[in-house]
Amino acid sequence: MMRLWMAAASAVPYTDDIDRSVVIALLEMASLIPLRPHIPVSAWDWLKKRPVFPTGCVGLTQGTEDGVVEVVRRLRDVELITSYLFVVWSEWTDLPAWGCPTMTALIREELCGIEAAGYRADLIQRLDYVLSRLDPGSRNKQHYEKFRTALLKVDEKATETLTRCHPIFMCALPLPCP
């Protein structure tokens, strides 16, 4: 069934509305435990188009559940992870009251290292935008500020690693995350 859904979505000429619909359906399906293992890896590539969603889109909230974050994490694709966070981080997304420790771990463990610097910068810019749109003191604002702090700390560690690199090697090889 999932393969047929993906084939049908891919056969339709691309529009922003189609992309939004596919991504919302993807996030909603990923939030359902029995469906997760059946989602084709290629379906997640729709996130890389980074659709913009209208006010109050509930699919975004479902897409921030820990299980969905873990599925995205297991794909181990930094561009996809960045696009996923870019999409679900929105002033319209109602983040869980307990916070998002799984999302913070995703930032620390998958967006670390020198090679992810551009992705982190992109996400920091996204968070700056979302934070500027939220009311001061809101629960979501506090969560997004934690994500921004986590990105800045990871970026700082990567910069320290780069400055310690011996000039002969010029850090040509990606360094592992701490």
KOLMARSE-18717 format. One record per residue (C-alpha): residue in three letters; x, y, z. Coordinates in steps of 0.1 Angstrom, whole numbers, plus 5000, padded with zeros to 4 digits. Layout:
% residues N
R  residuo     x     y     z
R      Ala     X     Y     Z
...
This chain:
% residues 178
R  residuo     x     y     z
R      Met  5000  5000  5000
R      Met  5028  5024  5009
R      Arg  5046  5018  4977
R      Leu  5014  5025  4957
R      Trp  5009  5057  4977
R      Met  5045  5068  4969
R      Ala  5042  5058  4932
R      Ala  5009  5078  4929
R      Ala  5024  5109  4947
R      Ser  5055  5107  4924
R      Ala  5034  5104  4893
R      Val  5015  5136  4899
R      Pro  5031  5168  4885
R      Tyr  5049  5186  4914
R      Thr  5032  5216  4930
R      Asp  5037  5231  4965
R      Asp  5002  5218  4974
R      Ile  5011  5183  4964
R      Asp  5044  5185  4984
R      Arg  5026  5198  5015
R      Ser  5000  5170  5012
R      Val  5026  5143  5008
R      Val  5047  5155  5037
R      Ile  5017  5158  5060
R      Ala  5005  5123  5051
R      Leu  5041  5111  5056
R      Leu  5043  5126  5091
R      Glu  5009  5114  5101
R      Met  5017  5078  5089
R      Ala  5051  5079  5107
R      Ser  5033  5088  5139
R      Leu  5014  5055  5137
R      Ile  5036  5028  5151
R      Pro  5022  4999  5128
R      Leu  5028  5020  5097
R      Arg  5064  5032  5104
R      Pro  5083  5001  5091
R      His  5064  5002  5058
R      Ile  5072  5037  5048
R      Pro  5096  5036  5019
R      Val  5129  5054  5024
R      Ser  5123  5074  4992
R      Ala  5092  5089  5008
R      Trp  5113  5109  5032
R      Asp  5130  5127  5003
R      Trp  5098  5148  5000
R      Leu  5109  5166  5031
R      Lys  5140  5179  5013
R      Lys  5117  5202  4993
R      Arg  5108  5220  5026
R      Pro  5072  5228  5021
R      Val  5057  5257  5040
R      Phe  5025  5250  5059
R      Pro  4995  5271  5067
R      Thr  4984  5281  5102
R      Gly  4975  5254  5126
R      Cys  4986  5223  5106
R      Val  4982  5194  5130
R      Gly  5004  5171  5109
R      Leu  5034  5191  5120
R      Thr  5027  5184  5157
R      Gln  5023  5146  5150
R      Gly  5056  5148  5131
R      Thr  5075  5159  5163
R      Glu  5066  5127  5183
R      Asp  5097  5108  5196
R      Gly  5090  5078  5173
R      Val  5090  5100  5142
R      Val  5122  5117  5153
R      Glu  5138  5083  5158
R      Val  5127  5071  5123
R      Val  5143  5102  5107
R      Arg  5174  5098  5128
R      Arg  5179  5061  5117
R      Leu  5180  5073  5081
R      Arg  5214  5090  5090
R      Asp  5211  5116  5062
R      Val  5222  5150  5075
R      Glu  5204  5169  5047
R      Leu  5172  5150  5054
R      Ile  5175  5155  5091
R      Thr  5180  5193  5085
R      Ser  5150  5194  5062
R      Tyr  5128  5175  5086
R      Leu  5137  5199  5115
R      Phe  5132  5229  5092
R      Val  5097  5217  5083
R      Val  5085  5207  5117
R      Trp  5100  5237  5135
R      Ser  5072  5262  5130
R      Glu  5054  5288  5150
R      Trp  5023  5267  5143
R      Thr  5037  5234  5158
R      Asp  5026  5226  5193
R      Leu  5056  5208  5208
R      Pro  5050  5183  5236
R      Ala  5048  5197  5271
R      Trp  5076  5174  5284
R      Gly  5100  5189  5258
R      Cys  5117  5171  5231
R      Pro  5148  5153  5245
R      Thr  5148  5130  5214
R      Met  5150  5160  5191
R      Thr  5178  5176  5212
R      Ala  5197  5143  5211
R      Leu  5192  5142  5173
R      Ile  5209  5177  5171
R      Arg  5238  5167  5193
R      Glu  5245  5134  5177
R      Glu  5236  5138  5140
R      Leu  5244  5174  5134
R      Cys  5278  5175  5150
R      Gly  5311  5177  5131
R      Ile  5326  5201  5108
R      Glu  5308  5188  5077
R      Ala  5274  5198  5092
R      Ala  5283  5234  5098
R      Gly  5261  5248  5069
R      Tyr  5232  5227  5080
R      Arg  5234  5240  5115
R      Ala  5236  5276  5103
R      Asp  5205  5270  5082
R      Leu  5186  5256  5113
R      Ile  5198  5284  5135
R      Gln  5184  5309  5110
R      Arg  5151  5290  5109
R      Leu  5149  5290  5147
R      Asp  5156  5327  5148
R      Tyr  5126  5332  5125
R      Val  5103  5309  5145
R      Leu  5114  5325  5178
R      Ser  5107  5360  5164
R      Arg  5071  5349  5157
R      Leu  5063  5334  5191
R      Asp  5050  5351  5222
R      Pro  5075  5357  5250
R      Gly  5073  5331  5277
R      Ser  5054  5306  5257
R      Arg  5063  5269  5262
R      Asn  5072  5265  5226
R      Lys  5095  5294  5227
R      Gln  5114  5278  5256
R      His  5117  5245  5236
R      Tyr  5130  5263  5205
R      Glu  5155  5283  5225
R      Lys  5168  5250  5239
R      Phe  5172  5236  5203
R      Arg  5190  5268  5193
R      Thr  5213  5265  5223
R      Ala  5220  5228  5214
R      Leu  5229  5238  5179
R      Leu  5252  5266  5190
R      Lys  5270  5242  5214
R      Val  5275  5216  5187
R      Asp  5287  5243  5164
R      Glu  5311  5256  5190
R      Lys  5326  5221  5195
R      Ala  5330  5216  5158
R      Thr  5348  5250  5155
R      Glu  5371  5240  5184
R      Thr  5379  5208  5166
R      Leu  5386  5227  5134
R      Thr  5410  5252  5151
R      Arg  5429  5223  5167
R      Cys  5434  5206  5134
R      His  5470  5204  5122
R      Pro  5476  5228  5092
R      Ile  5493  5202  5071
R      Phe  5462  5181  5070
R      Met  5438  5210  5066
R      Cys  5411  5188  5081
R      Ala  5404  5172  5047
R      Leu  5388  5142  5064
R      Pro  5355  5146  5082
R      Leu  5361  5142  5119
R      Pro  5338  5120  5140
R      Cys  5313  5135  5164
R      Pro  5325  5135  5201
